[in-house]
């Protein structure tokens, strides 16, 4: 397993002329934001994700076409866990980009897929192929963003990533986002530490929701992220003896100017050990 991460300011990254272009689906989604700044940041994050994935696989990033996978509705639904399929050749109308990664087709990463969002592939492209041994996820928090790409994984590997700033926690958070056990655990923490703990719990819930493909269509209070003491989990929330649920991993982070935050990944429980080893 190989893990590649990026964490930083999206406003700064937007000035990087070496990032690859978006596809039509990504550009349309960026334009749909009511805030122009948020749309630009979304687009920048997707461009960074494209570049990391392209560099990891040796595939021209312009060959990636946006695709989604919903655990309930299937890959043709147009919603769910975001990702990419790979088209046979670069779309003729693709915007040119500098510092484009080029390389072999990376056939070990590809599998013919008749059902993967073919409508997202550009006109003139052949049948899209899905990535079979790659996991990726991304998260935005204001001007800040994070991306993770994991290669050399077993088929079916899924990862969710969430970046949460402490300042994003709102009044009434506990009643909306936490279950009874999580609220009880929070009351045991020092008052001055509780907001950081809330951010950690929220980041874990978001990461699990992304990993599982449901997003926040599912009630966040119905996404438990703590396990009982002595259950063998390897992660521990700050200040407490109760571990995170299997597969939930807090990541060490460093980025200049980044305010107090937490960055959390969620992977399949069986892959947690390998993921932690790859991150070390």
KEKE-3310 file (N, C-alpha, C; in steps of 0.2 Angstrom, whole numbers, plus 5000, padded with zeros to 4 digits):
npx = (5004:5002:5003:4998:4997:4990:4990:4984:4983:4970:4968:4981:4986:4978:4985:4994:5000:5003:4994:4982:4968:4950:4936:4921:4910:4915:4918:4906:4900:4907:4904:4891:4891:4885:4894:4907:4920:4920:4917:4929:4938:4933:4936:4949:4954:4949:4957:4970:4968:4967:4980:4988:4983:4986:5000:5003:4999:5004:4996:4989:4981:4971:4963:4955:4938:4925:4916:4903:4899:4886:4881:4868:4861:4869:4883:4878:4870:4874:4877:4884:4899:4912:4923:4934:4933:4943:4946:4948:4956:4963:4951:4945:4941:4947:4954:4970:4984:4998:5013:5008:5005:5012:5012:5013:4999:4995:4989:4986:4979:4967:4950:4938:4923:4906:4896:4900:4897:4896:4892:4899:4911:4921:4915:4918:4927:4932:4925:4923:4935:4936:4945:4953:4962:4964:4961:4953:4951:4944:4944:4937:4939:4934:4946:4955:4962:4962:4969:4969:4977:4977:4986:4990:4981:4968:4955:4940:4943:4940:4941:4938:4940:4942:4943:4942:4939:4942:4934:4923:4913:4897:4884:4873:4877:4880:4867:4863:4872:4878:4877:4870:4879:4891:4889:4889:4902:4908:4905:4913:4925:4938:4931:4937:4943:4933:4928:4938:4937:4924:4926:4935:4926:4917:4924:4928:4915:4912:4922:4919:4906:4909:4918:4909:4900:4888:4888:4882:4868:4864:4859:4870:4871:4868:4879:4890:4906:4914:4922:4921:4930:4945:4943:4952:4955:4966:4967:4964:4953:4958:4962:4955:4950:4943:4942:4943:4932:4935:4946:4945:4956:4966:4976:4992:4997:5003:5004:5008:5000:4988:4973:4968:4963:4957:4962:4955:4955:4945:4946:4943:4941:4949:4960:4966:4978:4988:4987:4990:5004:5009:5007:5016)
npy = (4994:5011:5028:5044:5061:5077:5093:5110:5127:5132:5143:5148:5137:5138:5147:5139:5135:5123:5114:5101:5103:5104:5092:5093:5090:5093:5107:5112:5109:5117:5130:5130:5133:5145:5154:5162:5161:5149:5140:5141:5136:5123:5118:5119:5110:5098:5098:5097:5084:5077:5078:5072:5059:5056:5057:5047:5035:5036:5041:5052:5066:5072:5062:5057:5055:5062:5052:5044:5034:5026:5017:5012:5015:5012:5014:5022:5032:5045:5051:5050:5042:5051:5050:5044:5038:5031:5037:5032:5040:5057:5069:5078:5092:5095:5107:5114:5110:5114:5105:5092:5076:5062:5045:5027:5016:5010:4998:4988:4995:4997:4992:4986:4994:4993:5000:5011:5028:5032:5044:5054:5054:5062:5068:5057:5048:5032:5017:5019:5016:5009:5012:5000:4997:5007:5020:5036:5052:5068:5084:5099:5114:5129:5140:5130:5114:5096:5081:5063:5050:5033:5019:5003:4994:4982:4976:4984:4992:5006:5024:5037:5055:5068:5085:5096:5111:5118:5129:5128:5121:5122:5130:5120:5108:5096:5090:5088:5081:5070:5054:5046:5040:5046:5059:5057:5054:5065:5074:5070:5076:5089:5105:5115:5108:5103:5108:5105:5091:5089:5093:5083:5072:5075:5075:5062:5056:5062:5057:5043:5043:5047:5036:5025:5029:5035:5048:5063:5061:5052:5052:5061:5058:5044:5038:5030:5033:5030:5017:5004:5004:4994:4987:4984:4994:5005:5019:5033:5045:5062:5065:5055:5037:5030:5021:5025:5019:5004:5006:5020:5034:5046:5059:5065:5082:5096:5112:5128:5142:5136:5135:5129:5112:5096:5081:5068:5051:5037:5020:5003:4992:4980:4985:4994:4993:4991:5003:5012:5009:5012:5026:5029)
npz = (5000:4996:5001:4997:5001:5002:5009:5012:5008:4998:4991:4988:4981:4969:4961:4955:4940:4935:4937:4932:4920:4923:4920:4911:4919:4932:4930:4928:4941:4949:4945:4949:4963:4975:4980:4973:4977:4984:4974:4966:4974:4976:4963:4962:4972:4966:4955:4960:4966:4954:4949:4959:4958:4944:4944:4953:4945:4933:4922:4910:4916:4910:4905:4915:4919:4928:4939:4949:4963:4970:4985:4986:4974:4964:4951:4941:4945:4946:4958:4975:4981:4976:4961:4948:4931:4918:4902:4885:4877:4877:4878:4864:4866:4877:4889:4887:4897:4907:4913:4912:4918:4910:4904:4905:4901:4913:4915:4926:4935:4930:4924:4913:4912:4910:4916:4923:4924:4910:4903:4908:4902:4889:4873:4860:4866:4870:4878:4895:4908:4925:4940:4949:4959:4968:4980:4984:4991:4996:5005:5010:5019:5022:5016:5015:5011:5008:5002:4999:4991:4988:4983:4976:4983:4989:4979:4980:4991:5001:5005:5016:5019:5030:5034:5047:5054:5070:5073:5066:5072:5078:5088:5097:5092:5098:5100:5088:5080:5088:5096:5110:5118:5114:5117:5131:5133:5129:5139:5149:5147:5149:5151:5143:5132:5125:5113:5103:5104:5099:5086:5082:5083:5074:5062:5061:5059:5047:5038:5039:5033:5020:5016:5016:5007:5008:5012:5020:5019:5027:5044:5055:5069:5068:5065:5072:5080:5090:5100:5112:5128:5128:5117:5107:5098:5089:5089:5098:5105:5109:5125:5131:5136:5127:5112:5094:5082:5073:5059:5059:5058:5064:5057:5057:5055:5046:5041:5035:5043:5045:5054:5071:5070:5064:5055:5048:5043:5036:5034:5027:5041:5041:5034:5041:5048:5038:5032:5042:5044:5031:5032:5041)
capx = (5000:5006:4998:5000:4993:4991:4986:4987:4979:4967:4969:4988:4986:4975:4989:4999:4999:5005:4988:4978:4961:4944:4932:4915:4906:4918:4917:4898:4898:4911:4900:4885:4892:4883:4899:4912:4926:4919:4918:4936:4941:4931:4939:4957:4954:4949:4963:4975:4967:4969:4987:4991:4981:4990:5007:5004:4997:5007:4991:4987:4976:4965:4959:4950:4932:4921:4911:4901:4897:4881:4880:4861:4858:4874:4887:4875:4866:4876:4878:4887:4906:4915:4929:4935:4934:4948:4944:4953:4961:4962:4946:4948:4940:4950:4958:4977:4987:5005:5015:5003:5009:5011:5015:5010:4992:4994:4983:4985:4974:4961:4946:4933:4917:4901:4891:4902:4895:4899:4890:4903:4916:4920:4913:4923:4931:4930:4922:4928:4937:4936:4951:4952:4966:4966:4957:4955:4946:4946:4940:4938:4936:4936:4951:4960:4959:4966:4968:4973:4977:4980:4987:4992:4976:4964:4949:4934:4946:4937:4943:4935:4944:4938:4946:4937:4942:4938:4930:4917:4908:4891:4879:4868:4881:4879:4861:4862:4877:4881:4873:4870:4886:4896:4888:4891:4909:4911:4904:4919:4931:4938:4927:4941:4945:4927:4927:4942:4934:4918:4929:4937:4921:4914:4929:4927:4909:4912:4926:4916:4901:4912:4921:4904:4897:4882:4888:4877:4861:4863:4859:4876:4870:4867:4886:4894:4913:4918:4921:4921:4937:4948:4940:4957:4956:4973:4966:4961:4952:4962:4960:4950:4952:4939:4945:4939:4929:4940:4946:4946:4963:4968:4982:4996:4996:5007:5003:5009:4994:4982:4971:4967:4959:4958:4961:4954:4953:4942:4947:4940:4944:4954:4966:4969:4985:4992:4986:4995:5011:5010:5007:5022)
capy = (5000:5017:5033:5051:5066:5084:5098:5116:5133:5131:5150:5148:5132:5140:5150:5134:5134:5116:5109:5100:5106:5100:5090:5097:5089:5097:5114:5114:5109:5123:5136:5130:5136:5152:5158:5161:5159:5142:5136:5141:5131:5116:5116:5119:5104:5093:5098:5094:5077:5074:5078:5067:5053:5055:5056:5040:5030:5037:5042:5059:5068:5074:5056:5055:5058:5062:5047:5043:5027:5026:5010:5011:5016:5010:5018:5026:5037:5052:5054:5045:5043:5054:5047:5045:5033:5033:5036:5029:5045:5064:5072:5083:5098:5096:5113:5112:5112:5113:5101:5087:5070:5057:5039:5021:5016:5008:4993:4985:4999:4998:4987:4988:4995:4995:5004:5017:5034:5034:5050:5059:5054:5067:5065:5054:5044:5025:5014:5021:5010:5011:5011:4994:4996:5014:5024:5043:5056:5075:5088:5106:5118:5136:5140:5124:5108:5090:5075:5057:5045:5026:5014:4996:4991:4976:4978:4986:4997:5013:5028:5044:5060:5074:5091:5100:5117:5119:5135:5126:5118:5127:5129:5114:5103:5089:5087:5086:5076:5065:5049:5047:5038:5051:5065:5056:5054:5072:5077:5068:5079:5095:5110:5119:5104:5100:5110:5101:5084:5089:5093:5076:5067:5077:5073:5055:5054:5064:5052:5036:5043:5047:5030:5021:5032:5038:5056:5065:5059:5048:5056:5060:5054:5037:5036:5030:5033:5028:5010:5003:5003:4987:4983:4983:4999:5008:5026:5036:5052:5066:5066:5049:5031:5026:5022:5026:5013:5001:5009:5027:5035:5053:5060:5070:5087:5102:5117:5135:5146:5132:5136:5123:5108:5089:5078:5061:5046:5031:5015:4997:4990:4976:4988:5000:4992:4993:5011:5016:5007:5016:5033:5031)
capz = (5000:4996:5003:4995:5004:5001:5014:5011:5006:4991:4987:4986:4976:4963:4957:4952:4933:4933:4939:4926:4919:4925:4915:4910:4925:4937:4929:4930:4948:4952:4943:4953:4969:4975:4982:4968:4980:4985:4967:4964:4979:4974:4957:4964:4975:4961:4950:4964:4966:4947:4948:4963:4955:4938:4946:4956:4941:4926:4917:4908:4920:4906:4904:4920:4919:4934:4940:4956:4965:4976:4987:4986:4968:4959:4948:4935:4948:4946:4965:4979:4982:4969:4959:4941:4927:4913:4895:4881:4875:4879:4875:4859:4868:4884:4889:4888:4904:4908:4918:4912:4919:4905:4906:4902:4902:4920:4915:4932:4939:4926:4922:4908:4916:4906:4919:4926:4922:4903:4901:4910:4897:4884:4867:4856:4870:4870:4884:4901:4913:4932:4943:4953:4965:4970:4984:4985:4994:4997:5009:5010:5025:5020:5010:5016:5008:5009:4997:5000:4986:4991:4978:4978:4988:4987:4976:4985:4996:5001:5010:5016:5022:5032:5037:5051:5058:5077:5073:5062:5077:5079:5094:5096:5088:5102:5100:5081:5077:5092:5099:5118:5121:5112:5122:5138:5133:5129:5146:5154:5145:5152:5147:5138:5127:5122:5106:5099:5104:5095:5079:5081:5082:5067:5056:5060:5056:5039:5035:5039:5029:5014:5015:5015:5001:5010:5014:5026:5018:5033:5050:5058:5075:5067:5062:5078:5078:5096:5102:5120:5130:5128:5111:5103:5093:5089:5089:5105:5105:5113:5132:5134:5135:5123:5106:5089:5079:5068:5053:5059:5059:5064:5053:5059:5050:5046:5035:5038:5044:5046:5061:5074:5065:5064:5049:5049:5037:5037:5029:5030:5047:5039:5030:5045:5050:5033:5031:5047:5042:5025:5034:5046)
cpx = (5004:5001:5001:4995:4995:4987:4989:4981:4976:4968:4976:4989:4983:4979:4994:4997:5000:4999:4984:4971:4956:4941:4925:4911:4909:4917:4910:4897:4901:4907:4893:4885:4889:4888:4905:4919:4926:4920:4925:4939:4940:4935:4946:4958:4954:4955:4969:4974:4969:4976:4990:4990:4985:4997:5008:5003:5001:5002:4990:4981:4970:4961:4955:4944:4928:4916:4909:4898:4892:4880:4873:4859:4863:4878:4884:4871:4868:4877:4882:4895:4909:4922:4930:4935:4940:4945:4950:4958:4959:4956:4948:4947:4943:4955:4965:4979:4994:5007:5010:5007:5007:5014:5011:5003:4990:4988:4982:4980:4968:4957:4940:4927:4911:4896:4893:4901:4898:4897:4894:4910:4915:4918:4919:4928:4928:4927:4926:4930:4938:4943:4949:4956:4968:4960:4958:4949:4949:4942:4942:4935:4938:4941:4956:4957:4964:4964:4972:4972:4980:4980:4989:4987:4972:4958:4943:4937:4942:4940:4939:4940:4940:4943:4941:4941:4938:4933:4923:4911:4903:4887:4874:4871:4879:4873:4859:4866:4879:4876:4874:4876:4891:4895:4890:4899:4912:4910:4910:4925:4931:4935:4931:4943:4939:4926:4931:4940:4928:4921:4931:4932:4918:4918:4928:4921:4909:4916:4923:4910:4904:4915:4915:4899:4890:4882:4884:4870:4859:4863:4866:4876:4870:4874:4890:4902:4917:4917:4922:4928:4939:4945:4946:4959:4963:4972:4963:4960:4956:4958:4956:4953:4948:4941:4940:4937:4935:4940:4946:4952:4964:4975:4986:4997:5001:5006:5003:5002:4988:4979:4969:4962:4961:4957:4961:4952:4949:4943:4943:4944:4950:4961:4969:4976:4990:4992:4991:5002:5013:5011:5013:5028)
cpy = (5006:5023:5040:5056:5073:5088:5105:5121:5132:5138:5150:5143:5134:5144:5146:5133:5127:5112:5108:5103:5101:5097:5094:5097:5093:5104:5116:5114:5115:5129:5136:5132:5143:5157:5157:5158:5151:5138:5136:5136:5124:5114:5115:5112:5098:5093:5095:5086:5074:5073:5073:5060:5051:5054:5049:5034:5031:5038:5050:5061:5070:5068:5054:5059:5057:5056:5046:5036:5027:5019:5008:5010:5013:5015:5023:5031:5044:5055:5049:5047:5045:5050:5048:5038:5035:5032:5034:5034:5052:5067:5078:5090:5100:5103:5111:5114:5110:5108:5095:5080:5065:5050:5033:5020:5013:5003:4989:4989:5000:4991:4989:4988:4997:5000:5010:5023:5036:5041:5056:5059:5059:5064:5062:5049:5037:5023:5016:5015:5013:5009:5005:4994:5002:5017:5031:5046:5063:5078:5095:5109:5125:5136:5134:5118:5102:5085:5069:5053:5038:5022:5008:4993:4985:4979:4979:4990:5003:5017:5035:5048:5066:5079:5095:5105:5117:5124:5134:5123:5124:5125:5124:5108:5096:5086:5085:5081:5070:5060:5050:5045:5043:5057:5064:5056:5061:5076:5076:5072:5086:5101:5114:5115:5101:5102:5106:5094:5084:5089:5086:5071:5068:5074:5066:5053:5056:5059:5045:5037:5043:5040:5025:5023:5035:5046:5057:5065:5055:5053:5055:5057:5047:5034:5035:5029:5031:5020:5009:5002:4995:4983:4982:4988:5002:5015:5028:5043:5056:5066:5060:5042:5027:5027:5023:5019:5011:5005:5017:5029:5043:5054:5066:5075:5092:5106:5124:5139:5142:5132:5129:5118:5100:5086:5071:5057:5040:5026:5008:4995:4985:4979:4993:4999:4993:5000:5014:5015:5012:5023:5034:5033)
cpz = (5000:4997:5001:4998:5002:5006:5013:5009:4999:4987:4985:4980:4969:4959:4953:4945:4931:4934:4933:4926:4922:4919:4915:4917:4931:4936:4930:4937:4951:4951:4947:4960:4970:4977:4976:4971:4982:4979:4965:4968:4978:4968:4958:4967:4970:4956:4954:4965:4960:4947:4952:4960:4949:4939:4948:4951:4934:4921:4916:4912:4916:4904:4909:4919:4925:4934:4948:4957:4971:4978:4987:4978:4962:4956:4943:4938:4947:4953:4969:4980:4975:4968:4952:4938:4922:4906:4891:4878:4877:4875:4870:4862:4875:4884:4890:4895:4904:4913:4918:4913:4913:4907:4903:4904:4909:4920:4921:4936:4935:4925:4918:4912:4911:4909:4922:4922:4915:4901:4903:4906:4892:4878:4863:4860:4869:4877:4890:4905:4920:4935:4949:4959:4968:4974:4984:4988:4995:5002:5009:5017:5024:5015:5011:5013:5009:5004:4999:4994:4989:4985:4981:4984:4985:4984:4981:4991:4995:5006:5010:5020:5024:5036:5040:5055:5065:5077:5069:5066:5079:5086:5093:5093:5092:5100:5092:5078:5081:5095:5107:5121:5119:5116:5129:5138:5133:5135:5151:5152:5148:5147:5141:5132:5123:5115:5101:5099:5099:5087:5077:5079:5075:5061:5055:5057:5048:5035:5034:5033:5021:5012:5013:5009:5002:5011:5020:5024:5024:5040:5054:5065:5074:5064:5068:5076:5085:5098:5110:5122:5130:5122:5106:5097:5094:5090:5096:5104:5110:5120:5135:5132:5130:5116:5100:5086:5074:5062:5053:5062:5059:5061:5056:5053:5051:5040:5038:5037:5045:5053:5064:5071:5067:5057:5050:5043:5040:5032:5031:5036:5045:5036:5035:5047:5044:5031:5036:5046:5036:5027:5038:5042)
residu = (UNK:UNK:UNK:UNK:UNK:UNK:UNK:UNK:UNK:UNK:UNK:UNK:UNK:UNK:UNK:UNK:UNK:UNK:UNK:UNK:UNK:UNK:UNK:UNK:UNK:UNK:UNK:UNK:UNK:UNK:UNK:UNK:UNK:UNK:UNK:UNK:UNK:UNK:UNK:UNK:UNK:UNK:UNK:UNK:UNK:UNK:UNK:UNK:UNK:UNK:UNK:UNK:UNK:UNK:UNK:UNK:UNK:UNK:UNK:UNK:UNK:UNK:UNK:UNK:UNK:UNK:UNK:UNK:UNK:UNK:UNK:UNK:UNK:UNK:UNK:UNK:UNK:UNK:UNK:UNK:UNK:UNK:UNK:UNK:UNK:UNK:UNK:UNK:UNK:UNK:UNK:UNK:UNK:UNK:UNK:UNK:UNK:UNK:UNK:UNK:UNK:UNK:UNK:UNK:UNK:UNK:UNK:UNK:UNK:UNK:UNK:UNK:UNK:UNK:UNK:UNK:UNK:UNK:UNK:UNK:UNK:UNK:UNK:UNK:UNK:UNK:UNK:UNK:UNK:UNK:UNK:UNK:UNK:UNK:UNK:UNK:UNK:UNK:UNK:UNK:UNK:UNK:UNK:UNK:UNK:UNK:UNK:UNK:UNK:UNK:UNK:UNK:UNK:UNK:UNK:UNK:UNK:UNK:UNK:UNK:UNK:UNK:UNK:UNK:UNK:UNK:UNK:UNK:UNK:UNK:UNK:UNK:UNK:UNK:UNK:UNK:UNK:UNK:UNK:UNK:UNK:UNK:UNK:UNK:UNK:UNK:UNK:UNK:UNK:UNK:UNK:UNK:UNK:UNK:UNK:UNK:UNK:UNK:UNK:UNK:UNK:UNK:UNK:UNK:UNK:UNK:UNK:UNK:UNK:UNK:UNK:UNK:UNK:UNK:UNK:UNK:UNK:UNK:UNK:UNK:UNK:UNK:UNK:UNK:UNK:UNK:UNK:UNK:UNK:UNK:UNK:UNK:UNK:UNK:UNK:UNK:UNK:UNK:UNK:UNK:UNK:UNK:UNK:UNK:UNK:UNK:UNK:UNK:UNK:UNK:UNK:UNK:UNK:UNK:UNK:UNK:UNK:UNK:UNK:UNK:UNK:UNK:UNK:UNK:UNK:UNK:UNK:UNK:UNK:UNK:UNK:UNK:UNK:UNK:UNK:UNK:UNK:UNK:UNK:UNK)
# end
